Amino acid sequence: MSFNLFYSPGINDNFQLPEYESQHCVKVLRMRTGDKLTVTDGKGFFYDCELIDANSKNCTVTVLKRYEVPTGRNFKLHIAFSPTKQMDRNEWFIEKATEIGIDWFTTIHSFYSERKEIKTERLQKIAIAALKQSQQASLPEIENQVSFNEFISRPFESKKYIAHCYDYPKTPLAKLYEKGQNAVILIGPEGDFSEDEVENAISNGFEPISLGNTRLRTETACLVATHTIHVINNQ
């Protein structure tokens, strides 16, 4: 594997890099015809390649070797969160969770949501950069924003959790979650979920959890949940 990792979702079919990756390859890294590089399709595979046309708009490569790269996880993790008003906080979470390892992100619109809509294109770019930086081959899926009620009504083959700050009975995630289980975790906005939302989620099979003794920002809570699942699975 080359030290230089690039992302091209269609590499298995067209043997070219997207324009933004081509520009980075030629104009930033100054790579030339004959140089070796590694490409990931974000679907679990690496491609060891040789650059045969160093074009800053669409570099062309020849594939020397294709091989699967397992995630190293025997569980699936899905974080659904109400995005914060400040986009940099959402981007920070996407970046860090991708580096740690996650399968799905869903942004949800709940009663106290600060951000009514969110464009996923920027978040996708953040995730791709984090994927490359952490030398992984499986890009997490980022779903367009959905309503809270729509999300909780979906069928999931996972344990389902909702974090909230009300004085209802709840169990620390670290005590409730068991190693190897798939998990879906709901994290609310800065104003928390409404009480009705919490009750509706519980009625739909979500178990109420806490993430510690302090009140966390949304993006912090998201990362704590992600890290907790990984710590338990690495014990």
N, C-alpha and C positions, 0 to 999 in steps of 0.2 A: 504493500500500500504506500502511495506517495503521501508526503506530508501535506500537500495541497489538496484539500477536499472541496469539490464543487457539487452543486445541486442542479439536476436536470430531470424532471419527472418523466420525460419521454425518451431518455437516453437509450432505452432498449430498442427503440424503433427508428429514430432519426439521427442518432450519433452526433448531435449538435448541442451546444450549450445555449441557454437563453441569453438574450442580449446583455442583461445586467451581469451575468456570470462571465460572459465573453469579455466585457469591458474590464472586469476585475482581473481576469486572466492575463490579458494583453497589456492594458495600460497601467495597472497597479503592480502586478507581479512580474511584468516584463517577460512572460513566457513566450517561447518561440517554437516553431515547427521542430518536432522530434523530442520535445520535453515530455516527461511522464507526469501524469496527474491521475487522481482518483475521483470518481463521480459517484454520487448516490442518487437513487431515484426516489428516496424518501419512503419507499415501500418495503424496506428491509434488505436491500442489496447494495453492494459496492461494485464498481466497475473500474478495474485498473486499465488506464487508457494511455494512448500516445497522441499527442497533438499533431494533426496533419495539415491543418490550415489555421494559422493564428490570425483570425479575423475578429476585430473588436466588436463586430455586430453579431456574428454567429460563428464561433469557433467550431471546427469540425474535428472529431477524434476518431480513432479506431480503437475498438474494445479488445484488449488483450486477455482479460480474464473477468468473469462475472462470478460473484460468490455471495451467498446469503450471510447476513450478520444478525444473529439472534439478539433480542433486546436484553436477554439475561434475566427477564422477569417471568414468573409463572402466575402473574395476576394482571388484571386490567384496571386502570385507574381513570376515572372520569370526574373532573371538577366542573361544576356548574356554578357560576358566580354572577352577581349583579355588578357590572363594571362601575368603577368610580368615575367621578366627573373629570378628574385629572388623568389624561390618557397615559402619561408617563408611568403612573402606578400600575395600570393594566398591563402595559408593555413590560414592566419590570417583572411582574408575576409570570407572564407568558415565557419570558426569557429564562428565568430561574427554574421554573417547573419543567421546561423542555430539557434543560441541562440535566436535571435530576432524573427525569424519565416519567412520561405521562402519555396516555393514549388519546384522550379527548378533552377538549375544552368546549363548554357551551356558555355563552353569555345569555343571561335571563333578565327579563323586565319584570320587576316586582313592584309592590305598592309604593315603597319608599325609594325606588331607584332614582339616583341622581342623574344618570345618563339615559335618556329615552331611546337612543339608537346608537349603534356603534358599527363602524365599517371594519370588516375583518381583514381587508387587504394589508393594512399596516401590521396587524398582529401576525399575519401569515409570514411577512418578511422577517419579523422579529424571531419567530419560531425557526425559520430556515437558517438564519444566522446562528442561532443557538445550537441547532442540530449540527451544523458544520463545526462550530467551535468545540463541541463536546465529542466530535468524531463518532456520531451515531448514524444509523441508516434508516430509522423509522420515524417519519415526521408525524407528530400528533395532528389529529383532525381538529379544526377550529370551526365550530358551527355558527351560523348566523343567529342573531339574537331571537329568542323565542319567549313567549309569555311564561310566567311562573306556573300557571295552572296547566298549560299545555305540557310543560316538561314533567310535572309530577304525575301526570296521568299516563305517561309512557310505560310500556313493559320493559323491565331491565333484568338481565340475568346476572344480577349483582346484589350485594348488600347495599342498602340505601340509607343514607344518613343526612340529617339536616342540623347544622350548627346554628344556635341562636343564643341570645343573652337574657331571655326571660327567666323568671324564677320557677319554671316548670321542672319536674324531674327530668334529669338527663345524665348521661354517663360519659366519662372521658373517652374520647375516640381510642386512645391507647389501650383501654381496658375492654372495649366492646369489640373492636376489630380483631379478627383472627388471621394469622399468617396464611397466605395463599388465596384469600378470597378476592374476587373482583369487587370493586367499590365505586359507588356513585356518591359524591358528597356535594351538598348544597351549601353555598356561602352567600350570605345576604349583603345588602348595601350598608353604608355607614350608619343609617338609621335602623338597621336590622330588618328582618322580615316583619310583617304585621302579625299580630296574634292569630288572626284568621288563617293566614298563610301557613303558619306553623302547624295549626290544628289540621288544616287540609292535607298538608304533607304527611303528617303522622297517620291520618286516615287512609292515605295511599301507600302505607307501608314504610315510610321513612322513619328511622329511629333517631330521636333527639340526642345530640352529642354536645359536649363542651370541648374546647381546645386549650384549656388552661384557666387560671384564676384571674387573668387580666382581660380587659376589653381590647380586642385587637382591631386594627384597621382591616378593611376587606382584603387587600392584597397580602397582608401579613397572615391573616387567618387562612387564606388559600394556600400559602406556602407552608405554613405549619401543618395543615392537613396532609399535603403532599409528602412532606418530609416524614411525618409520623407513619404513614403507610409504608414508606421505604425502610425506615428504621426497623419496624416490626418484621418485615420480610427479609431483612438481612441479619437477623439474629440467629 
